[in-house]
Amino acid sequence: MNEQVKELWGHELEWIKDKDLMEKVADTWALALKKSILKPEDLKKIPFTLLAGTDLKVSFMDHKRAVVHIAKAAGEKMNEFFKDELPVNMDVLLAGAILADVGKLLEYEIKDGKSIQGKYGHYLRHPFSGVSLAEQCGIPPEVCHIIAAHAGEGDQVKRTVEAYVVHHSDFMTFLPFKERLK
Ligand SMILES: [Fe+2]
């Protein structure tokens, strides 16, 4: 596995039982890092969203990892309580959660030391660029579906249970930063 990917996602990637899928998820992150102007150090520094004001201190990596950990806990609890009534495929869920925002690496440009949305991101938001990167690395469609449907655009399509879990894990940890009753 690429050293940069291992540094960012080594711990969470180990949770994926299907090692072929795990490698493809790692490859997708490696491809994104190769194409991006951002380095792993930047991902630990830049704010996770450009939509929650300029004071936000939660980094891109802290937020992405939180989403993966919350999605894992949620999926495990759903399997425990709902069993065969609503089975959650944990490998698909984890791969989708780790890859949901991989396309964001192509959205950013650094200008005057600050991260801003670049031209590519202006035309192609990360659910689209994320699927493009993932398909180049052989990620299966049930995982690409999670990337495609994790954000607002996904409200237009029918989501799998795994995509619902990732969507809500992402939004419950984003919306209160953007706007909340205090
Ligand atoms: Fe996203």
Backbone and ligand atoms as CSV (ligand in chain L), in Angstrom:
chain,resi,resn,atom,element,x,y,z
A,1,MET,N,N,0.845,-1.202,0.000
A,1,MET,CA,C,0.000,0.000,0.000
A,1,MET,C,C,0.882,1.255,0.000
A,2,ASN,N,N,0.500,2.232,-0.805
A,2,ASN,CA,C,1.156,3.534,-0.872
A,2,ASN,C,C,1.350,4.125,0.536
A,3,GLU,N,N,2.551,4.628,0.816
A,3,GLU,CA,C,2.869,5.131,2.179
A,3,GLU,C,C,1.981,6.296,2.603
A,4,GLN,N,N,1.684,7.178,1.657
A,4,GLN,CA,C,0.836,8.339,1.980
A,4,GLN,C,C,-0.575,7.889,2.360
A,5,VAL,N,N,-1.085,6.896,1.621
A,5,VAL,CA,C,-2.434,6.380,1.908
A,5,VAL,C,C,-2.431,5.671,3.264
A,6,LYS,N,N,-1.358,4.932,3.515
A,6,LYS,CA,C,-1.236,4.220,4.784
A,6,LYS,C,C,-1.236,5.209,5.954
A,7,GLU,N,N,-0.538,6.314,5.759
A,7,GLU,CA,C,-0.461,7.337,6.803
A,7,GLU,C,C,-1.850,7.937,7.083
A,8,LEU,N,N,-2.632,8.127,6.019
A,8,LEU,CA,C,-3.953,8.757,6.189
A,8,LEU,C,C,-5.015,7.775,6.658
A,9,TRP,N,N,-5.015,6.569,6.074
A,9,TRP,CA,C,-6.150,5.660,6.240
A,9,TRP,C,C,-5.784,4.257,6.703
A,10,GLY,N,N,-4.513,4.053,7.081
A,10,GLY,CA,C,-4.050,2.711,7.431
A,10,GLY,C,C,-4.941,1.995,8.438
A,11,HIS,N,N,-5.340,2.708,9.469
A,11,HIS,CA,C,-6.148,2.117,10.536
A,11,HIS,C,C,-7.532,1.682,10.021
A,12,GLU,N,N,-8.233,2.577,9.338
A,12,GLU,CA,C,-9.600,2.287,8.894
A,12,GLU,C,C,-9.636,1.269,7.748
A,13,LEU,N,N,-8.644,1.315,6.851
A,13,LEU,CA,C,-8.622,0.359,5.732
A,13,LEU,C,C,-8.559,-1.082,6.231
A,14,GLU,N,N,-7.899,-1.285,7.364
A,14,GLU,CA,C,-7.777,-2.640,7.919
A,14,GLU,C,C,-9.131,-3.232,8.303
A,15,TRP,N,N,-10.134,-2.406,8.484
A,15,TRP,CA,C,-11.472,-2.894,8.849
A,15,TRP,C,C,-12.168,-3.600,7.679
A,16,ILE,N,N,-11.719,-3.310,6.442
A,16,ILE,CA,C,-12.355,-3.938,5.266
A,16,ILE,C,C,-11.845,-5.378,5.160
A,17,LYS,N,N,-12.767,-6.336,5.251
A,17,LYS,CA,C,-12.347,-7.754,5.286
A,17,LYS,C,C,-11.891,-8.262,3.919
A,18,ASP,N,N,-12.589,-7.815,2.856
A,18,ASP,CA,C,-12.244,-8.225,1.493
A,18,ASP,C,C,-10.976,-7.449,1.089
A,19,LYS,N,N,-9.836,-8.154,1.075
A,19,LYS,CA,C,-8.553,-7.469,0.866
A,19,LYS,C,C,-8.405,-6.908,-0.545
A,20,ASP,N,N,-9.088,-7.541,-1.515
A,20,ASP,CA,C,-9.071,-7.012,-2.881
A,20,ASP,C,C,-9.776,-5.643,-2.904
A,21,LEU,N,N,-10.919,-5.563,-2.236
A,21,LEU,CA,C,-11.641,-4.290,-2.152
A,21,LEU,C,C,-10.807,-3.254,-1.399
A,22,MET,N,N,-10.180,-3.679,-0.308
A,22,MET,CA,C,-9.340,-2.776,0.478
A,22,MET,C,C,-8.227,-2.163,-0.388
A,23,GLU,N,N,-7.586,-3.008,-1.199
A,23,GLU,CA,C,-6.514,-2.512,-2.077
A,23,GLU,C,C,-7.041,-1.505,-3.084
A,24,LYS,N,N,-8.249,-1.775,-3.621
A,24,LYS,CA,C,-8.824,-0.860,-4.619
A,24,LYS,C,C,-9.187,0.481,-3.986
A,25,VAL,N,N,-9.641,0.445,-2.741
A,25,VAL,CA,C,-9.939,1.693,-2.023
A,25,VAL,C,C,-8.632,2.476,-1.813
A,26,ALA,N,N,-7.581,1.765,-1.406
A,26,ALA,CA,C,-6.276,2.414,-1.214
A,26,ALA,C,C,-5.763,2.984,-2.539
A,27,ASP,N,N,-5.930,2.230,-3.632
A,27,ASP,CA,C,-5.484,2.701,-4.955
A,27,ASP,C,C,-6.209,3.979,-5.353
A,28,THR,N,N,-7.506,4.065,-5.030
A,28,THR,CA,C,-8.290,5.249,-5.401
A,28,THR,C,C,-7.756,6.487,-4.676
A,29,TRP,N,N,-7.437,6.328,-3.390
A,29,TRP,CA,C,-6.855,7.446,-2.648
A,29,TRP,C,C,-5.471,7.814,-3.203
A,30,ALA,N,N,-4.692,6.804,-3.578
A,30,ALA,CA,C,-3.360,7.074,-4.139
A,30,ALA,C,C,-3.485,7.855,-5.448
A,31,LEU,N,N,-4.448,7.474,-6.284
A,31,LEU,CA,C,-4.670,8.173,-7.558
A,31,LEU,C,C,-5.091,9.623,-7.304
A,32,ALA,N,N,-5.997,9.824,-6.339
A,32,ALA,CA,C,-6.466,11.176,-6.020
A,32,ALA,C,C,-5.301,12.046,-5.522
A,33,LEU,N,N,-4.438,11.463,-4.669
A,33,LEU,CA,C,-3.296,12.225,-4.145
A,33,LEU,C,C,-2.313,12.576,-5.270
A,34,LYS,N,N,-2.188,11.655,-6.233
A,34,LYS,CA,C,-1.294,11.904,-7.366
A,34,LYS,C,C,-1.801,13.077,-8.215
A,35,LYS,N,N,-3.133,13.152,-8.374
A,35,LYS,CA,C,-3.713,14.199,-9.233
A,35,LYS,C,C,-3.925,15.523,-8.497
A,36,SER,N,N,-3.902,15.485,-7.177
A,36,SER,CA,C,-4.277,16.659,-6.387
A,36,SER,C,C,-3.087,17.564,-6.116
A,37,ILE,N,N,-3.393,18.843,-5.902
A,37,ILE,CA,C,-2.335,19.757,-5.440
A,37,ILE,C,C,-2.146,19.623,-3.931
A,38,LEU,N,N,-3.072,18.926,-3.276
A,38,LEU,CA,C,-3.007,18.782,-1.818
A,38,LEU,C,C,-2.125,17.606,-1.414
A,39,LYS,N,N,-1.399,17.785,-0.328
A,39,LYS,CA,C,-0.550,16.728,0.234
A,39,LYS,C,C,-1.211,16.207,1.512
A,40,PRO,N,N,-0.819,15.012,1.962
A,40,PRO,CA,C,-1.414,14.504,3.209
A,40,PRO,C,C,-1.348,15.527,4.349
A,41,GLU,N,N,-0.234,16.290,4.456
A,41,GLU,CA,C,-0.135,17.310,5.531
A,41,GLU,C,C,-1.223,18.354,5.380
A,42,ASP,N,N,-1.551,18.724,4.129
A,42,ASP,CA,C,-2.611,19.726,3.906
A,42,ASP,C,C,-3.952,19.203,4.403
A,43,LEU,N,N,-4.206,17.902,4.173
A,43,LEU,CA,C,-5.502,17.319,4.553
A,43,LEU,C,C,-5.696,17.329,6.065
A,44,LYS,N,N,-4.572,17.356,6.785
A,44,LYS,CA,C,-4.652,17.405,8.248
A,44,LYS,C,C,-4.786,18.844,8.748
A,45,LYS,N,N,-4.695,19.792,7.838
A,45,LYS,CA,C,-4.727,21.219,8.208
A,45,LYS,C,C,-5.940,21.979,7.677
A,46,ILE,N,N,-6.280,21.746,6.403
A,46,ILE,CA,C,-7.338,22.574,5.801
A,46,ILE,C,C,-8.695,22.242,6.428
A,47,PRO,N,N,-9.597,23.243,6.529
A,47,PRO,CA,C,-10.918,22.975,7.101
A,47,PRO,C,C,-11.698,21.989,6.233
A,48,PHE,N,N,-12.563,21.181,6.841
A,48,PHE,CA,C,-13.222,20.118,6.085
A,48,PHE,C,C,-14.298,20.623,5.137
A,49,THR,N,N,-14.751,21.836,5.349
A,49,THR,CA,C,-15.736,22.385,4.421
A,49,THR,C,C,-15.427,23.852,4.195
A,50,LEU,N,N,-15.813,24.328,3.021
A,50,LEU,CA,C,-15.634,25.746,2.710
A,50,LEU,C,C,-16.937,26.494,2.989
A,51,LEU,N,N,-17.932,25.770,3.519
A,51,LEU,CA,C,-19.279,26.340,3.668
A,51,LEU,C,C,-19.643,26.686,5.108
A,52,ALA,N,N,-18.669,26.629,6.014
A,52,ALA,CA,C,-19.004,26.886,7.422
A,52,ALA,C,C,-18.179,28.032,8.007
A,53,GLY,N,N,-17.923,29.031,7.181
A,53,GLY,CA,C,-17.199,30.197,7.678
A,53,GLY,C,C,-15.696,29.973,7.689
A,54,THR,N,N,-14.975,31.036,7.959
A,54,THR,CA,C,-13.512,30.989,7.852
A,54,THR,C,C,-12.830,30.552,9.153
A,55,ASP,N,N,-13.582,30.496,10.257
A,55,ASP,CA,C,-12.963,30.175,11.555
A,55,ASP,C,C,-12.917,28.678,11.852
A,56,LEU,N,N,-13.515,27.874,10.997
A,56,LEU,CA,C,-13.619,26.443,11.278
A,56,LEU,C,C,-12.238,25.797,11.429
A,57,LYS,N,N,-12.067,25.087,12.546
A,57,LYS,CA,C,-10.747,24.488,12.806
A,57,LYS,C,C,-10.725,22.973,12.595
A,58,VAL,N,N,-11.892,22.364,12.417
A,58,VAL,CA,C,-11.920,20.909,12.211
A,58,VAL,C,C,-11.328,20.615,10.835
A,59,SER,N,N,-10.307,19.772,10.811
A,59,SER,CA,C,-9.600,19.535,9.551
A,59,SER,C,C,-10.352,18.541,8.672
A,60,PHE,N,N,-9.956,18.551,7.417
A,60,PHE,CA,C,-10.498,17.606,6.438
A,60,PHE,C,C,-10.379,16.169,6.961
A,61,MET,N,N,-9.182,15.785,7.388
A,61,MET,CA,C,-8.986,14.386,7.831
A,61,MET,C,C,-9.755,14.063,9.101
A,62,ASP,N,N,-9.807,15.010,10.039
A,62,ASP,CA,C,-10.565,14.745,11.273
A,62,ASP,C,C,-12.033,14.483,10.944
A,63,HIS,N,N,-12.577,15.272,10.019
A,63,HIS,CA,C,-13.990,15.060,9.670
A,63,HIS,C,C,-14.185,13.754,8.914
A,64,LYS,N,N,-13.339,13.480,7.939
A,64,LYS,CA,C,-13.503,12.241,7.132
A,64,LYS,C,C,-13.402,11.005,8.019
A,65,ARG,N,N,-12.444,11.038,8.955
A,65,ARG,CA,C,-12.284,9.876,9.831
A,65,ARG,C,C,-13.474,9.748,10.778
A,66,ALA,N,N,-13.974,10.870,11.268
A,66,ALA,CA,C,-15.158,10.831,12.145
A,66,ALA,C,C,-16.336,10.185,11.411
A,67,VAL,N,N,-16.531,10.559,10.149
A,67,VAL,CA,C,-17.653,9.996,9.374
A,67,VAL,C,C,-17.504,8.476,9.246
A,68,VAL,N,N,-16.286,8.018,8.962
A,68,VAL,CA,C,-16.063,6.575,8.809
A,68,VAL,C,C,-16.324,5.843,10.130
A,69,HIS,N,N,-15.841,6.411,11.225
A,69,HIS,CA,C,-16.020,5.763,12.534
A,69,HIS,C,C,-17.492,5.747,12.946
A,70,ILE,N,N,-18.208,6.843,12.681
A,70,ILE,CA,C,-19.638,6.908,13.025
A,70,ILE,C,C,-20.435,5.940,12.142
A,71,ALA,N,N,-20.113,5.901,10.848
A,71,ALA,CA,C,-20.816,4.991,9.926
A,71,ALA,C,C,-20.591,3.537,10.352
A,72,LYS,N,N,-19.368,3.212,10.764
A,72,LYS,CA,C,-19.064,1.841,11.213
A,72,LYS,C,C,-19.913,1.494,12.433
A,73,ALA,N,N,-19.930,2.379,13.421
A,73,ALA,CA,C,-20.702,2.120,14.643
A,73,ALA,C,C,-22.196,1.988,14.319
A,74,ALA,N,N,-22.693,2.859,13.438
A,74,ALA,CA,C,-24.117,2.829,13.079
A,74,ALA,C,C,-24.461,1.524,12.352
A,75,GLY,N,N,-23.622,1.134,11.390
A,75,GLY,CA,C,-23.864,-0.099,10.641
A,75,GLY,C,C,-23.865,-1.322,11.550
A,76,GLU,N,N,-22.932,-1.349,12.481
A,76,GLU,CA,C,-22.848,-2.489,13.415
A,76,GLU,C,C,-24.095,-2.562,14.295
A,77,LYS,N,N,-24.561,-1.414,14.774
A,77,LYS,CA,C,-25.770,-1.398,15.616
A,77,LYS,C,C,-27.003,-1.813,14.819
A,78,MET,N,N,-27.082,-1.380,13.556
A,78,MET,CA,C,-28.233,-1.756,12.724
A,78,MET,C,C,-28.236,-3.258,12.490
A,79,ASN,N,N,-27.063,-3.846,12.222
A,79,ASN,CA,C,-26.991,-5.303,12.047
A,79,ASN,C,C,-27.370,-6.027,13.340
A,80,GLU,N,N,-26.951,-5.478,14.466
A,80,GLU,CA,C,-27.245,-6.103,15.757
A,80,GLU,C,C,-28.755,-6.093,16.056
A,81,PHE,N,N,-29.407,-4.972,15.771
A,81,PHE,CA,C,-30.825,-4.853,16.140
A,81,PHE,C,C,-31.783,-5.340,15.053
A,82,PHE,N,N,-31.439,-5.122,13.781
A,82,PHE,CA,C,-32.388,-5.436,12.698
A,82,PHE,C,C,-32.068,-6.751,11.989
A,83,LYS,N,N,-30.889,-7.281,12.208
A,83,LYS,CA,C,-30.465,-8.580,11.641
A,83,LYS,C,C,-30.859,-8.702,10.172
A,84,ASP,N,N,-31.554,-9.797,9.797
A,84,ASP,CA,C,-31.854,-10.027,8.380
A,84,ASP,C,C,-32.924,-9.102,7.824
A,85,GLU,N,N,-33.585,-8.337,8.696
A,85,GLU,CA,C,-34.621,-7.414,8.214
A,85,GLU,C,C,-34.026,-6.261,7.410
A,86,LEU,N,N,-32.796,-5.892,7.771
A,86,LEU,CA,C,-32.153,-4.763,7.075
A,86,LEU,C,C,-30.637,-4.957,7.135
A,87,PRO,N,N,-30.148,-5.983,6.408
A,87,PRO,CA,C,-28.710,-6.268,6.513
A,87,PRO,C,C,-27.857,-5.141,5.936
A,88,VAL,N,N,-26.818,-4.782,6.676
A,88,VAL,CA,C,-25.865,-3.769,6.221
A,88,VAL,C,C,-24.576,-4.498,5.860
A,89,ASN,N,N,-24.139,-4.343,4.603
A,89,ASN,CA,C,-22.866,-4.944,4.175
A,89,ASN,C,C,-21.733,-4.046,4.673
A,90,MET,N,N,-21.012,-4.508,5.686
A,90,MET,CA,C,-20.025,-3.647,6.342
A,90,MET,C,C,-18.852,-3.300,5.432
A,91,ASP,N,N,-18.418,-4.237,4.581
A,91,ASP,CA,C,-17.309,-3.916,3.674
A,91,ASP,C,C,-17.704,-2.815,2.694
A,92,VAL,N,N,-18.916,-2.952,2.149
A,92,VAL,CA,C,-19.405,-1.946,1.195
A,92,VAL,C,C,-19.552,-0.599,1.910
A,93,LEU,N,N,-20.109,-0.625,3.115
A,93,LEU,CA,C,-20.298,0.594,3.909
A,93,LEU,C,C,-18.956,1.284,4.193
A,94,LEU,N,N,-17.977,0.502,4.653
A,94,LEU,CA,C,-16.674,1.087,5.014
A,94,LEU,C,C,-15.944,1.626,3.787
A,95,ALA,N,N,-15.970,0.864,2.696
A,95,ALA,CA,C,-15.310,1.326,1.463
A,95,ALA,C,C,-15.963,2.625,0.988
A,96,GLY,N,N,-17.292,2.668,1.014
A,96,GLY,CA,C,-18.011,3.869,0.575
A,96,GLY,C,C,-17.749,5.056,1.484
A,97,ALA,N,N,-17.679,4.808,2.782
A,97,ALA,CA,C,-17.435,5.903,3.730
A,97,ALA,C,C,-16.027,6.461,3.549
A,98,ILE,N,N,-15.047,5.576,3.345
A,98,ILE,CA,C,-13.658,6.037,3.170
A,98,ILE,C,C,-13.511,6.812,1.849
A,99,LEU,N,N,-14.322,6.428,0.849
A,99,LEU,CA,C,-14.182,7.053,-0.473
A,99,LEU,C,C,-15.145,8.213,-0.729
A,100,ALA,N,N,-16.098,8.445,0.163
A,100,ALA,CA,C,-17.165,9.420,-0.127
A,100,ALA,C,C,-16.613,10.770,-0.599
A,101,ASP,N,N,-15.559,11.245,0.046
A,101,ASP,CA,C,-15.045,12.580,-0.276
A,101,ASP,C,C,-13.711,12.552,-1.015
A,102,VAL,N,N,-13.328,11.395,-1.547
A,102,VAL,CA,C,-12.017,11.316,-2.211
A,102,VAL,C,C,-11.932,12.310,-3.373
A,103,GLY,N,N,-13.058,12.559,-4.035
A,103,GLY,CA,C,-13.088,13.506,-5.154
A,103,GLY,C,C,-12.796,14.933,-4.736
A,104,LYS,N,N,-12.924,15.234,-3.438
A,104,LYS,CA,C,-12.632,16.597,-2.962
A,104,LYS,C,C,-11.184,16.976,-3.198
A,105,LEU,N,N,-10.327,15.972,-3.316
A,105,LEU,CA,C,-8.920,16.287,-3.561
A,105,LEU,C,C,-8.731,16.993,-4.897
A,106,LEU,N,N,-9.705,16.823,-5.798
A,106,LEU,CA,C,-9.627,17.501,-7.095
A,106,LEU,C,C,-10.387,18.824,-7.087
A,107,GLU,N,N,-11.108,19.092,-5.990
A,107,GLU,CA,C,-11.928,20.314,-5.923
A,107,GLU,C,C,-11.142,21.529,-5.464
A,108,TYR,N,N,-10.094,21.263,-4.683
A,108,TYR,CA,C,-9.404,22.390,-4.052
A,108,TYR,C,C,-8.252,22.929,-4.896
A,109,GLU,N,N,-8.035,24.228,-4.726
A,109,GLU,CA,C,-6.795,24.853,-5.173
A,109,GLU,C,C,-6.308,25.673,-3.997
A,110,ILE,N,N,-4.994,25.836,-3.893
A,110,ILE,CA,C,-4.454,26.690,-2.826
A,110,ILE,C,C,-4.114,28.048,-3.431
A,111,LYS,N,N,-4.686,29.089,-2.833
A,111,LYS,CA,C,-4.388,30.442,-3.312
A,111,LYS,C,C,-4.027,31.292,-2.104
A,112,ASP,N,N,-2.849,31.929,-2.147
A,112,ASP,CA,C,-2.370,32.761,-1.033
A,112,ASP,C,C,-2.431,31.993,0.291
A,113,GLY,N,N,-2.066,30.727,0.251
A,113,GLY,CA,C,-2.011,29.913,1.470
A,113,GLY,C,C,-3.366,29.432,1.969
A,114,LYS,N,N,-4.437,29.788,1.262
A,114,LYS,CA,C,-5.774,29.368,1.702
A,114,LYS,C,C,-6.377,28.399,0.686
A,115,SER,N,N,-7.200,27.443,1.177
A,115,SER,CA,C,-7.833,26.510,0.252
A,115,SER,C,C,-9.117,27.121,-0.307
A,116,ILE,N,N,-9.226,27.072,-1.623
A,116,ILE,CA,C,-10.432,27.589,-2.290
A,116,ILE,C,C,-10.899,26.544,-3.305
A,117,GLN,N,N,-12.141,26.726,-3.777
A,117,GLN,CA,C,-12.645,25.816,-4.805
A,117,GLN,C,C,-12.035,26.195,-6.159
A,118,GLY,N,N,-11.463,25.253,-6.837
A,118,GLY,CA,C,-10.851,25.496,-8.142
A,118,GLY,C,C,-11.847,25.293,-9.280
A,119,LYS,N,N,-11.347,25.450,-10.508
A,119,LYS,CA,C,-12.220,25.362,-11.693
A,119,LYS,C,C,-12.855,23.981,-11.841
A,120,TYR,N,N,-12.044,22.932,-11.615
A,120,TYR,CA,C,-12.564,21.570,-11.766
A,120,TYR,C,C,-13.736,21.340,-10.808
A,121,GLY,N,N,-13.535,21.754,-9.555
A,121,GLY,CA,C,-14.579,21.595,-8.547
A,121,GLY,C,C,-15.806,22.449,-8.821
A,122,HIS,N,N,-15.592,23.560,-9.494
A,122,HIS,CA,C,-16.703,24.435,-9.862
A,122,HIS,C,C,-17.664,23.713,-10.809
A,123,TYR,N,N,-17.096,22.959,-11.740
A,123,TYR,CA,C,-17.921,22.255,-12.726
A,123,TYR,C,C,-18.318,20.847,-12.304
A,124,LEU,N,N,-17.428,20.169,-11.561
A,124,LEU,CA,C,-17.698,18.778,-11.162
A,124,LEU,C,C,-17.511,18.629,-9.669
A,125,ARG,N,N,-18.623,18.570,-8.948
A,125,ARG,CA,C,-18.505,18.373,-7.507
A,125,ARG,C,C,-17.962,16.976,-7.202
A,126,HIS,N,N,-17.536,16.802,-5.942
A,126,HIS,CA,C,-16.799,15.577,-5.611
A,126,HIS,C,C,-17.587,14.270,-5.707
A,127,PRO,N,N,-18.938,14.275,-5.628
A,127,PRO,CA,C,-19.599,12.983,-5.873
A,127,PRO,C,C,-19.331,12.462,-7.296
A,128,PHE,N,N,-19.194,13.385,-8.254
A,128,PHE,CA,C,-18.933,12.984,-9.644
A,128,PHE,C,C,-17.464,12.620,-9.842
A,129,SER,N,N,-16.568,13.506,-9.380
A,129,SER,CA,C,-15.138,13.221,-9.551
A,129,SER,C,C,-14.731,11.993,-8.735
A,130,GLY,N,N,-15.393,11.785,-7.594
A,130,GLY,CA,C,-15.089,10.618,-6.765
A,130,GLY,C,C,-15.419,9.320,-7.482
A,131,VAL,N,N,-16.576,9.277,-8.154
A,131,VAL,CA,C,-16.948,8.074,-8.915
A,131,VAL,C,C,-15.957,7.854,-10.058
A,132,SER,N,N,-15.560,8.929,-10.701
A,132,SER,CA,C,-14.609,8.816,-11.809
A,132,SER,C,C,-13.286,8.194,-11.331
A,133,LEU,N,N,-12.756,8.702,-10.220
A,133,LEU,CA,C,-11.503,8.147,-9.664
A,133,LEU,C,C,-11.689,6.678,-9.273
A,134,ALA,N,N,-12.815,6.385,-8.604
A,134,ALA,CA,C,-13.064,5.034,-8.089
A,134,ALA,C,C,-13.190,4.020,-9.230
A,135,GLU,N,N,-13.891,4.417,-10.300
A,135,GLU,CA,C,-14.069,3.476,-11.414
A,135,GLU,C,C,-12.741,3.160,-12.095
A,136,GLN,N,N,-11.847,4.139,-12.132
A,136,GLN,CA,C,-10.513,3.897,-12.715
A,136,GLN,C,C,-9.729,2.863,-11.907
A,137,CYS,N,N,-10.134,2.663,-10.652
A,137,CYS,CA,C,-9.423,1.716,-9.781
A,137,CYS,C,C,-10.211,0.432,-9.546
A,138,GLY,N,N,-11.284,0.223,-10.315
A,138,GLY,CA,C,-12.019,-1.043,-10.242
A,138,GLY,C,C,-12.971,-1.167,-9.066
A,139,ILE,N,N,-13.347,-0.050,-8.451
A,139,ILE,CA,C,-14.302,-0.083,-7.333
A,139,ILE,C,C,-15.673,-0.518,-7.862
A,140,PRO,N,N,-16.331,-1.479,-7.187
A,140,PRO,CA,C,-17.609,-1.995,-7.692
A,140,PRO,C,C,-18.754,-0.978,-7.567
A,141,PRO,N,N,-19.813,-1.183,-8.375
A,141,PRO,CA,C,-20.883,-0.175,-8.442
A,141,PRO,C,C,-21.611,0.079,-7.129
A,142,GLU,N,N,-21.732,-0.941,-6.266
A,142,GLU,CA,C,-22.443,-0.714,-5.000
A,142,GLU,C,C,-21.684,0.253,-4.088
A,143,VAL,N,N,-20.365,0.334,-4.286
A,143,VAL,CA,C,-19.557,1.306,-3.534
A,143,VAL,C,C,-19.575,2.667,-4.241
A,144,CYS,N,N,-19.465,2.655,-5.577
A,144,CYS,CA,C,-19.557,3.915,-6.337
A,144,CYS,C,C,-20.900,4.604,-6.064
A,145,HIS,N,N,-21.946,3.803,-5.887
A,145,HIS,CA,C,-23.277,4.346,-5.564
A,145,HIS,C,C,-23.217,5.204,-4.291
A,146,ILE,N,N,-22.475,4.758,-3.298
A,146,ILE,CA,C,-22.375,5.514,-2.030
A,146,ILE,C,C,-21.685,6.853,-2.274
A,147,ILE,N,N,-20.616,6.822,-3.067
A,147,ILE,CA,C,-19.910,8.076,-3.390
A,147,ILE,C,C,-20.872,9.012,-4.122
A,148,ALA,N,N,-21.571,8.462,-5.119
A,148,ALA,CA,C,-22.465,9.266,-5.958
A,148,ALA,C,C,-23.613,9.860,-5.143
A,149,ALA,N,N,-24.125,9.100,-4.168
A,149,ALA,CA,C,-25.376,9.477,-3.488
A,149,ALA,C,C,-25.161,10.037,-2.084
A,150,HIS,N,N,-23.893,10.260,-1.673
A,150,HIS,CA,C,-23.685,10.625,-0.257
A,150,HIS,C,C,-24.088,12.059,0.070
A,151,ALA,N,N,-24.094,12.934,-0.923
A,151,ALA,CA,C,-24.352,14.358,-0.653
A,151,ALA,C,C,-25.751,14.767,-1.134
A,152,GLY,N,N,-25.956,16.055,-1.282
A,152,GLY,CA,C,-27.279,16.567,-1.644
A,152,GLY,C,C,-27.808,16.021,-2.961
A,153,GLU,N,N,-26.918,15.832,-3.937
A,153,GLU,CA,C,-27.352,15.298,-5.245
A,153,GLU,C,C,-28.042,13.952,-5.071
A,154,GLY,N,N,-27.604,13.196,-4.055
A,154,GLY,CA,C,-28.138,11.857,-3.811
A,154,GLY,C,C,-29.588,11.853,-3.368
A,155,ASP,N,N,-30.106,13.039,-2.963
A,155,ASP,CA,C,-31.524,13.095,-2.587
A,155,ASP,C,C,-32.427,12.807,-3.794
A,156,GLN,N,N,-31.857,12.885,-4.988
A,156,GLN,CA,C,-32.642,12.658,-6.215
A,156,GLN,C,C,-32.717,11.179,-6.604
A,157,VAL,N,N,-31.960,10.328,-5.933
A,157,VAL,CA,C,-31.967,8.906,-6.294
A,157,VAL,C,C,-32.362,8.056,-5.080
A,158,LYS,N,N,-32.735,6.818,-5.369
A,158,LYS,CA,C,-33.049,5.882,-4.282
A,158,LYS,C,C,-31.736,5.358,-3.710
A,159,ARG,N,N,-31.561,5.502,-2.379
A,159,ARG,CA,C,-30.291,5.086,-1.772
A,159,ARG,C,C,-30.374,3.672,-1.195
A,160,THR,N,N,-29.254,2.947,-1.260
A,160,THR,CA,C,-29.129,1.679,-0.536
A,160,THR,C,C,-29.027,1.985,0.963
A,161,VAL,N,N,-29.163,0.956,1.790
A,161,VAL,CA,C,-29.046,1.189,3.234
A,161,VAL,C,C,-27.652,1.708,3.573
A,162,GLU,N,N,-26.616,1.174,2.913
A,162,GLU,CA,C,-25.244,1.619,3.188
A,162,GLU,C,C,-25.071,3.100,2.809
A,163,ALA,N,N,-25.692,3.501,1.685
A,163,ALA,CA,C,-25.594,4.910,1.267
A,163,ALA,C,C,-26.338,5.823,2.236
A,164,TYR,N,N,-27.469,5.354,2.773
A,164,TYR,CA,C,-28.179,6.147,3.790
A,164,TYR,C,C,-27.304,6.372,5.009
A,165,VAL,N,N,-26.643,5.317,5.464
A,165,VAL,CA,C,-25.817,5.422,6.676
A,165,VAL,C,C,-24.672,6.420,6.451
A,166,VAL,N,N,-24.013,6.319,5.305
A,166,VAL,CA,C,-22.902,7.242,5.034
A,166,VAL,C,C,-23.425,8.669,4.897
A,167,HIS,N,N,-24.528,8.841,4.185
A,167,HIS,CA,C,-25.118,10.177,4.002
A,167,HIS,C,C,-25.413,10.829,5.353
A,168,HIS,N,N,-26.066,10.079,6.237
A,168,HIS,CA,C,-26.447,10.684,7.523
A,168,HIS,C,C,-25.240,10.865,8.451
A,169,SER,N,N,-24.285,9.943,8.403
A,169,SER,CA,C,-23.068,10.119,9.207
A,169,SER,C,C,-22.347,11.399,8.774
A,170,ASP,N,N,-22.347,11.639,7.485
A,170,ASP,CA,C,-21.699,12.827,6.929
A,170,ASP,C,C,-22.474,14.093,7.315
A,171,PHE,N,N,-23.765,14.082,7.105
A,171,PHE,CA,C,-24.549,15.313,7.301
A,171,PHE,C,C,-24.777,15.648,8.773
A,172,MET,N,N,-24.875,14.631,9.621
A,172,MET,CA,C,-25.047,14.933,11.051
A,172,MET,C,C,-23.795,15.552,11.653
A,173,THR,N,N,-22.664,15.365,10.964
A,173,THR,CA,C,-21.413,15.947,11.464
A,173,THR,C,C,-20.996,17.159,10.623
A,174,PHE,N,N,-21.897,17.590,9.730
A,174,PHE,CA,C,-21.621,18.770,8.905
A,174,PHE,C,C,-22.631,19.895,9.192
A,175,LEU,N,N,-23.912,19.555,9.140
A,175,LEU,CA,C,-24.943,20.597,9.292
A,175,LEU,C,C,-24.816,21.396,10.595
A,176,PRO,N,N,-24.541,20.760,11.744
A,176,PRO,CA,C,-24.439,21.577,12.963
A,176,PRO,C,C,-23.247,22.543,12.960
A,177,PHE,N,N,-22.223,22.248,12.149
A,177,PHE,CA,C,-21.126,23.216,12.017
A,177,PHE,C,C,-21.580,24.400,11.159
A,178,LYS,N,N,-22.378,24.083,10.141
A,178,LYS,CA,C,-22.816,25.105,9.185
A,178,LYS,C,C,-23.860,25.999,9.815
A,179,GLU,N,N,-24.828,25.385,10.495
A,179,GLU,CA,C,-25.934,26.150,11.065
A,179,GLU,C,C,-26.591,25.340,12.167
A,180,ARG,N,N,-26.654,25.931,13.367
A,180,ARG,CA,C,-27.352,25.240,14.445
A,180,ARG,C,C,-27.979,26.235,15.403
A,181,LEU,N,N,-28.966,25.770,16.120
A,181,LEU,CA,C,-29.595,26.576,17.169
A,181,LEU,C,C,-28.658,26.576,18.370
A,182,LYS,N,N,-28.311,27.747,18.828
A,182,LYS,CA,C,-27.379,27.823,19.963
A,182,LYS,C,C,-28.117,28.244,21.217
L,1,LIG,FE,FE,-19.003,15.001,0.548
